[in-house]
C-alpha cells in the first residue's frame, strides 16, 4: 500500500467517526474497496461505508441469509456456483429461462444478497480478506418476455454498486436474443459507468474463446465449452 492510500484510509476513518460510526474490525482491503468505488475520495467513501453498515445490520442481522428464507427462489434451480476461475474468482451462473419476476420483492432482495454473499464466501480459504471479487455469467438462452425481469436486473446490479463495491470482476451475458437488446439498454440507464465497463456481451466466436479462457475449462460447464458439470447453488457448502 502506498503513502497516498494510507493517507486516504486515515482520512476515511476520521470521516466515518464524524458520521457517528467506526471502521473498527474492518481490514484495510475492505475499506479500500469503498475508496476505490469513490475514486479515492475519503468523505464519499465514508458515506457509502456507513450506509453499507446500516443496510447490512437491517438486511442481514445474522451475517448471512439462510436457505430457508429464500426457499422459493432456490426451488427454481436457476443459480449455479461453479468454483474458481483461472484468476481465482468464484463463478456464479444464472440460467435466465428458469427465472420469473418475483411477486415478493422483499424475498427477492434477500435472495440477491444470499447469492452474492454465498458466491463471495465460496472463495475464502480460511477467512475473508475483504477484496474478493466474483465473476457473473448470465445465460439468456431460450428466454421469453415472461423471463425478462427489468426490476430484478436493476436490483441485482444496484445492490452490487451500492452494497458490494468493487466485488464484481466481470459479468458475461451469453446468448442474448434480439428483443433483449432493448431491455439491456434500458437497464444500463441505472448502471454507473464503472459497472457497465465490467459487462461483456459475448456474441462472436473470438469473444466466446476469450470467455472460455478467462473462466477456464475446468470450471466452465460442458454446454459452454468447458469440462465441468453444473453445480446448483444450494448444493455448495460454505463457511461465512
N, C-alpha and C positions, 0 to 999 in steps of 0.2 A: 504494500500500500504506500503510495507516495505522499508527500507532505501536504499537498492540496486536498487530498482525500481525507487525511487525518484532521485537517482544519475544518473541512465541511462536516465531518462526523461530530466533532466537538460542538460546532455551531448548531447543528441539528438537535443534539441533545439538550442544549440550553433552550432552544425554541420549543421543544416538546415540554420541558419543565414549565415554561411560561404559559403553555396551554393547559397546565394542570395535570400533566401525565408524566410518564417516565420511560426511559429506554432500558431500564434495569432488567436483566435476564434475557435481553436480546443481543445477539452477537453482531459483530461488525458487518458480516456478509449479509445478514438480514437487513440491517439498516441501509447498507449500500444500495440494495435494490430500490428502496424508496428514493434515495438521492438520484440514482441513475434515471429513474422514471420521471423525475422532475428536473432533469438537466443540471444536477448537482446544486440546485437551489435549496439551501438548508431550511428556510422558512416554509416553502411549499412542500418539501419532503416531510417536515414535521407535521404539517396539517393533514396530509393524507395518511401518515402513520397513526396519528391519533384517531382519525376516522376509522381506520382499519381495526385498531384495538377495540373501539366501541362496537363496531359491527361484529367482530369475532365473538365478543362477550355475549352479544344478544343472539346471534345466529348459531353459534357453535359452543354452547356453555360447557359441554363435556370435553371439548377439544376435537371432536370428530362427530360425524353423522352416522348413526348405526344403520345397518341394512334394514332393520325393521321399520325405520322411519321413512324409507323410500322404497318399500317393498313393491308397490305398484309399478314404479318406473323400472325397477330391476327385472320385473317379470317379463318385460318386453324383450329382454335379451338382445339389446341393441348396442351395448358398450363392451369393448374388449380391451384387455390390458396385456400387451404383447412382450413385455420385458424391456431391456435397454438397447437403445440404438448403438450404432458404431461409435458415437461420441459420448455414450453413457447417459443419454436422456431417456426417461421412461416414455414408452409409446402407447398412446391411448387412441382407440379407433371407434368411430361411430358409424353404424350402418343406418343411414337416414331413412331407408324404406321401411324400417321397423319402428320408426318414431312417429307419434301423432301428438299434436298440440295438447298440452295438459289443461284440464279444467280446474285443477288445483295449483295455482301459481306459487303458493307457499311451499307445497311439497316439491314442486319442480325446482324452485330455487335451492331447496335443501339438497335435491338430487345433484344439481350442478356442483355444489360445494362438496358433496360426497365423492363425486367423480374426480374433481380436481385434487382434493386432499389425498385420496387413496392413490391416485396416479403419482403424485409427488412423493408420498410416503414409500411407494414401491421402489424408489431409487436409493433409499437410505441403506447404508451398510450397518452402522451401529446406531447413529443418531443423525438428526437433521443438521446440515451445515448452514442452511439459510439461503443458499443461492442456487438450489437445484432448479433446473428448467425441464419442461416437458415438450414432447412433440405430439401434435394432434393430427389425426387423419380422419377426414370426413368423406365417407363414400356416398356419393349421390346416385349410385346405380339404381335404376328402376323406381325412382321416387315419382310420386304423383303430386298433384296440387294439395291433396289431403295430408301429405307428409311435410309440406313446406311450412315451417313454423317460424315466421318472422320474429315474433316476440321471443321465442325460445333462443334463436340465434343471437339476437341482440342482447338478451340477458346473459348468455354464456360469455360473449366477448366483453360486455361491460363489466362483468364480475372479474374477468381476467385483468382488465385495465385498472379497475378501482381497488380490488382486494387481493390480487395476485400479481403485483407489479413485477415485471422482469422475470416472470415464471415461464412465459411462452417462448420456446426457442424458435419454433416454426409450426405452421399449420398447413397441411396439404388438403386441397379439395380435389377429389377424384371423380371422374365420370359425370361432370356437370352437364345436365340437359339444357337445351336452348332456353326453355322457359325460365330456368333458374337464374340465368344471367341477369334478368331484370330484378329478381329477388335480391341477388347478391349486391347489385348496385345500390339498392335501397338500404340494405344492411350497412354498407360502407359509410353511409352518412353518419352513422352513430359510432364509428371507429376512429380513433386518432391515427395520425399518420404513421406512428411507430408500429402500431398493431397491423395496419394494412400492409406494411412492408414485410411483415412476417408471414403473410398468407401467400401461398403459391398454388395457382390453379394448374393442375397437370393435364395437358392436352396432347402434346407431341410425344413421339417415341423417345426423343432426346430427353425431354423432361421426365418421362417415365423411368428411364435408365438412371438418371440423376437421383430420382426419388428412391429407387431400389438401393443404390449405393449409399445414400445418406442413412437409410433405416438399417440396412444390412439384410441379406437373405436369411440369416439365421433367426431373425426376429419377425420378418415380414411373412404373413400367411401365403400359402401356395397360390391362392387365387389372385394375388397381387404381384406374383413373380418371385416369391421367397420360398422357403422350405419349412416354415413353421405352421402349426395349427392355430386356429382361432382360440383364444382363451377368454372366457367370459369374465367380466369384472368381478362378479360375486364369487368366482372360484379362486380368486387370488387372495392370499392371506398377507397382511402387512402389520407392522408394528408402528403405531402412531407415536 
